Amino acid sequence: MQALLFAARCLSVSLAVFVVLYVALSFAVSRIWSSLAPGTWSLSPRRAARRLFLLRIFPLLASSVFTLVFTLPSFLLLEPRATDEEIGAIPLLLGLCGLMLISAGFIRAFIAQRNTARALTLWLRGARPIASAVPVPVYQVDSSAPSLTVAGVCTSKVLVSESAVAVLSGREFETALRHELAHVGSRDNFKKLLFRLTTFPGMYALESAWSDAAEMSADDAAVSNLADALDLASALIKLSRLARVQPSAVFATALLENSSASLKLRIQRLYSWTSQPASPSSLPSRLFLPSLLAGLLCLAVSYSSALAAMHAATEWLVH
């Protein structure tokens, strides 16, 4: 019985610390990310997409690491097993809030996956495989599906509508297909799954900015010369004329799923395409590994005192 109560206190305190950190960090990110955008957009689209993604999931990563590295070990190592101490109202309430938050994320992800599976079932009716040299299966589907999209989180497949096949030239199709394969390589649909799991209000604008950067990053990955850029721009223009609004699903990334303003910017970038030399790593990037090693060394030296301080903080929370 005491072991069960100890486990319940440990879970309650850990969830309480997690939810406090997660909510505080998520609120901060949702409020300050726009002030960081000018510096982000000065980077290449690939780096901008990576930075925006890391910023979006930072609350989850930071709160999870802090809970697992400090809160949980401090309770397991320093809290006495045999005690009549009851679970306080505050950690119990916060723990329940943490469970509700985690459950809400899983429910949103489940609903999104179910809706995506239903959409794929509808789109793949009567689908015909298209022979290609790419490592992802490609299917020709009817015009009820997006003109060109990559769907799936773990197992990806590319869907091409009949109308897209009819209007695109061979080179335009190949370039557009490379764009979709870039999304597969970047695991963008998996990142969308993480967004669904890490639910918090006010994150839509940040996720939309990441989506725009991911599209431009895939554009850059699909082209290697001006001819490729013009082919992809032509494909975007032709497909945009087929359907102004592209039906899609959460875990499917369509070639034209972004806003008309974003599409216009992408086409302008492609028409003005120039080969850019690989930029040298920035000073923060070069300092990341040394800073990480120094931080780990400091943590190893002061870990025991940090656990004691964490345990004192959780004792204050319980009482």
N, C-alpha and C positions, 0 to 999 in steps of 0.2 A: 504493500500500500504506500509506504514511504517512497519507494522507487517511482511509483506512478505519479505521486504528488511532485516529486523532484523533477520528473520529466515535464510535467504540466507547467511548473514554474519556469523551467528553462525555455520551453517553447513560447510561453507567454512573454517573457522578458525579451527574448530574441526578436520575436515579431514586433513587439512594441518599439524597440530601437530601430528596426528596419523600416517600419512605416513612418516614424517621425523623420528619419533621414530622407527617405524616398519622397515624401510629400514636400519637405522643405526644399530639397534639391530640384525637384520637378517644377515647383513654383518659381524658383529662381531662374531655371533654364527657360521656362515659358515666358518670363518677363525680360530677360537680358539678351536672348539670342539675336534679336534684331539689331542690337547695337554692335554685335560682332560680325554681322553680315558683310559690311563694306570690306573688311579685311579678308573675309572668306572668298568673296567674288573676285578678288585680285589674284587668286590662285588659279591653277588649271582646273577645269571641271572635275577631273578625277580626284584631285586633292580636296576640292571644295565638297564633293559628295562624301568623301571619307570623313572630313572634319564635321560636316553636318550630321552624319550618321552617328559618329562618336558622341557628339554633343547631345543628340536625342536619347541615346541609351546610357549616358553618363549617370543619371540618377539611379538607374537599376544597378549598374556596375559598382558604383561607389558605395551604395547602401548595402549591397550584397557582400562585397569584400569586407567592409567594416564589421558587419554582423558576424561573418564567418571567421575573421581573423582576430577580432577583439572581444565582441560581446559573448559569443558562444564559448570560446576557451576560458574567459574569465569566470563565467558562471560554473562551468564544469570543473575547473581546477580549484576555485576559491570558495564556492558555496558549499556549506556542509550538507551532506546527504540527509542526516537524521536531524530534523528540526520540525517544530510544530508551526512554523511560519506559514501563514496562508497567502494565497495570491491576492495582491492588492487590487483595488477597484480600477486604478489608472492603468497598470500594465494589462489587466484583463480586458479592459475596454479597448486599449490600443491594439492588443493582440487580435481581438475580434475584427477590428478595422483592417488590420493587416491581412487576415484571412479573407475578408470581403474584397479587398483590393486585388489580391492574387486570384481569387475566384472570378472576379469581374474580367480580368485579363484573359484567363483561360476560356471563359464563356465567349468573349468577343472573338478570340482566335478560332474557337470551334464553329461559331456561326459563320465567320468569314470563310473557313475551309469548307463548310457544308454548302454555302452559296456558290463558291468557286467550283466545287465538284458538280453541282447541279448544272451550272453554266457550261462546263466542259462536256457533260453528258449530252446536253442539247446541241452544242456546237459540233460534236464529233459524230452525230448521226449521219450516216452516209459518207463519212470522210474517206478519202483515198490517200494512201501514203505517196509522197513525192520522193523519188530517188535523188539523193544528194550525198556529197562527201562529208557533210558536217557530222559531228558526233552526237547530235540530238535528232530524234525522229521528227520529220516534217510532214504535216498533213494538209491536204487541200480540202477545205470545208465550204459550205454554202455561205451566202452573203449575209446571213443572220449573225455571224461571228464578226469580231473586229477584223479589219483588213489584214493586219499582220500582228500577231501577238505571241509571246512566249508564256506558257502557263505551267504551274506546278512548283512546289517548294522543294521536295526531295528529288523527284523525277520530273525533268522538264521535257516539254514538247512544244514545237512551233506550229502554229495554225496560220494558214494562209487562205484567205477567202477566194472564191472563184473570180470575183470582180477584180481583185488585186492581181491575180495571175493574168487576167485579160489585158490590163492596162499597163503593166510594168514590162519594160524590156528585160532581156536577160541580165545585163549589167546592173540595172536598177534593182532587180530582184536579189541578185547576189550581194549587193552592198547593203540593202535593207536587211537581208538575212544575217549578215555579219553584225549589224547593229543589235539584233535580237540575241545573237550568241554572246555578245558582250554583256548583256544583262544576265545571261546564264553564268558566265565566268565571274561576274561580280556578286552573284547570289542575291540579286535585288529582291526577288520574291520572298526569300528567307528573311531578309531585313524587314520586309513588310509584316511578316509574321511576328517578329520581335516588337514592332511598333504596336501591334494588336495586343500582345501580351503585357506590354508596359503601358497600361492605360493611364491617362491623366488629361483633364480638360485643358485646353489652351495650347495643345501641341500641333494642331492642324497646320498652322502657317509654317512651322519648322519642317514638318513632314513634306509639305508642298514644295518648299525650297529645296529639300533634299531630292525630291522627285525630278525637279527641273535640272538640277546639277547632274543627277544620274543619267538623264536623257542625253545631255550634252556630252557627258563622258562616254556614253555608248556611241554617240555620233563620231567622236574623235577616234575611238577604237576601231570603227568600221572603215575609216578612210585612211589611205596612206599617200594620196596624191590629189591634185586638183580635180582630175577626172572622176575619181571616186566620190569626192565631195559634191561635185555637180550631179552625179548620178543619184546620190542619196537625197540631195535637195529636190531633184526632179521627182523622185519617188514620194517624198513628203507632200509635194504640191499635188501630184496626181491622186494620191490616196485621200488627201484632205477634201478634194472635190467629190469623191465618192460618198463620203459620209461626214457631215459636220460634227455629229456626236457619235463617238465610238463606244458601242456597248462593250463593257469589260467586266472584270471580276477583281476582287481584292488581290488575290494571289496570281494575277495575270498582268503582264506588263505589255501594253499595246504600243505600237509605234507612234500612234497619234493620241495618246491618252491625256496629254497635258492641255492647258488652255491655249486659245488661239494666239495670245500674246507670246507665250513661250514658244509656240510653233514658229511664229514669225521670226523670233530671235534666233532660233536654231537654223532656219533657212538662210538668214542673213550671215550667220557665222560660216555656213558651208560655202556660200557664194564668195566670201572673202577669205577662204581657206588659204593658209600659208604654212609651209613646213616649219615647225618650231623646234629648235634644238632642245634636248633634255635640259631642264633647268637644274642647276646644282642644288643640293639639299640646303634648306635654310638653316640658320644658326640654331633655332629651337630644335630642329630635327637632329642636328649633329650632337646637341647636348642632351638629348633624351636618354640615351643608354647610360652615359656617365651619371646623370642625375638619378636615374632609376637605381643603379648600383649603389650610389651613395645613400639613397633613401633606405634601401634594404639593409645596408650595413648599420645605419642609425637605428632602424627598427629592431635588428637583432640585438644590439647593445642595450636598448632601453625597453625591450619587450616585456620583461617581468614587471617593471614599474608601471608600464602602460596598462597591463592587465589588472594590476592592483587599483589603478585610478579608474579603470572602466568598471570594476566590480563595485567600487565605492559609489560611482554614479548610478549604477543599476540598483544598488541598495537604497539610495535616496529616491529613486523612481518607485520602488516597491513600497516604501514607507510614506 
